[in-house]
Amino acid sequence: MGNNQISGNEHIVKDLGNNFPDGEKFFGLQNIDNICYSNSIFQAFYNCEPFKKKVLEYKSNKETKDNPISLLQELFQEIQFSKKKTGVCSSKKIMKYVRKGNPDFKGENHQDCHEFSIWFLNQMNDVLNKKYIKSKTNPNPPPKNQPSWIEEIFGGILTTQTTCLNCQKITERDEPFLDLSLDMNMNSSLTNCVKKLSDIEKMSGDDQFFCNTCNSKHDAEKKILIKKLPQTLICHLKRFKYDDRLNRMIKLFWRVAFPLGIKLTPNYVPPDQQNKQDLHTEMNYQLNSVIIHHGQGLSIGHYTALIKKTDIWYLYDDEQINKIQESDYQEYFGSNNIPSCAYMLFYQQKEDD
């Protein structure tokens, strides 16, 4: 182990002195062929303790040797079990797998780290779910409805409720998610973005709803509710949208304030229990990673990660790691004057004291 490591980030040891946390590692990742998007995501994944623990515990075999979990495990082991406290590693082996499996990530073009994150998690999840499928080598698999550890950590459930305005019948559809993609308003907050998710949408005209009860199309109202929140909540701010006038994707620099801690409660209530309150337990989350997009648009720019370790924040910029002040995270809320703003937020459920 350690063949892919090069020296670097020794200043962290000096900066922390006697306060250097036991067992902690500070390793940057080499940026080869503009892979800052994946480097930032891998750093956020490594900083998610439940996820890191499962990846390191993963048992691979000959059939699963070169899958995304075993390859990520190699990178995590490279960092976790290094004799050095600081350094730089390479994710070249993982990215070879990525580019073979998804041509969209080939070449040196600037990529969307959110698209990469979801694709990579789904690839890992597909590997884990194969264990639940009956085969010659697995004649008695566990029930298919048993969630994988990816789903246990990042998985939540959204429920779409559609009310037919002709018969008032409510139709529901559950959708699992591994992150929340949130629309934004100018000068808003993360809390407001989450609330906006449940805004009522009118369905009329060409978008009328086909009601199975009426057996015909009618005007309807649709809203999305949170049925289940995950252990680790990944929030994706929709900072890129298509501009019809410019005929291209543009970046929204709008200010969205996000807190170091946030309390959220699922807001789904079954139709037959509308008069009941307190059906769900409040979830208390702490921010531990932020993915920052620097630049003017989706096709150009750079990604870095703000990572919190033992109550201290660090800026991970590919190979380089630097300690920052806690208040510095507010610089990335978003502003028309600053091209650097938060794009993805990782909130970890806080353990009860």
C-alpha positions, 0 to 999 in steps of 0.5 A: 500500500502507498504505491500511488501516494506522493508527498504533500499537505505536510503544512496541515500537521504544522497548522494543527500541532498537538490538536491533530486528530487521532487517526485522521488523514488528510490526502488530496487527489491528483487532478488528471484530465480535469477530474476535479468533479470526481475528486470533490465527490470522492472527498465528500464520500470519504468524509461520510463516516457510515458510507466509508465504514461500509466501503472499507468493510466490503468483501469482494470476490473474483466476480466483483474485483473490478466493480465500483465498490472494490475500486473505491475501497482501494482508494479509501484503504490507500488513505485510511491505512497510510503510515503518513498523516498527509499526502496525495493519492490518485483515483486513476484506476477508478476513473478508468472504470468510470470512463469505460462504463460511461462515455459521457465522462471520457475526455477532458471536458468539464463535467457535472459533479452531481450527475457523476455522484448519482451515476456512481452511487447507482453503479454501486447500488446495482452491485449490491442489489445483485445479491438479492437476485436468485441465481445458481450461486445464490439460491436463497437470496434475502427478500428483494425489498431489503434495502442495500446499505447505499439506500440505508445511508442515502435513501429517502422516499418522496410521495407525489400526491395528485388530487383530481379536482373533479372527484377529489380522489387522491392518487399517490406514487412513491419515488425513492431518492439518493439526493434531493434536487432543489429548485431555487429562488433569489435570496433564499435559504435551504429551508425555503428550497426544501419547502418549495419542493412541496409547492402545489402545481396546477395540472390543466390544459394539455397537462390535465391528469388522467383520473382512473376513478373518473376514467377521463382527464381533468384538472388536478393539483399535484404536490411532492411530499417527503415521506422518509428522510435518509441518514445522510441527506445530499441536497443538490441546488439546481444552479444550472438551467436552460435559457431559451433566449440564449439557447444554452445552459446558464448558471444561477448565482442566486444567494441560498443561505445554508446552515451548519445544522438543520432540523427537518421533518417528513411532511407526508400524511396519508389521505386517511390520516389528514387530521393527525399530527406528529406522525413523523420524528424530527431529524437533526442534521449537521453539515459536513461537506459542501461541493463548490462550483467555481466558474460562469457556466456548466461547461467551464469551471472548477470544483472544490470541496469544503470538508469538516473534520473534528469541528474544523473546516478544510478546503480540498482543491484536488491535491491541495488542502488548506484549513479555513475559518468556519465562517468562511463557508458563508462566502459560498452562499451565492452572489452575482459578484462571486462565481464560486457558490455551493452546488451540493450539500452533505448533511449527516444525521446528528447522533442523540447526545 
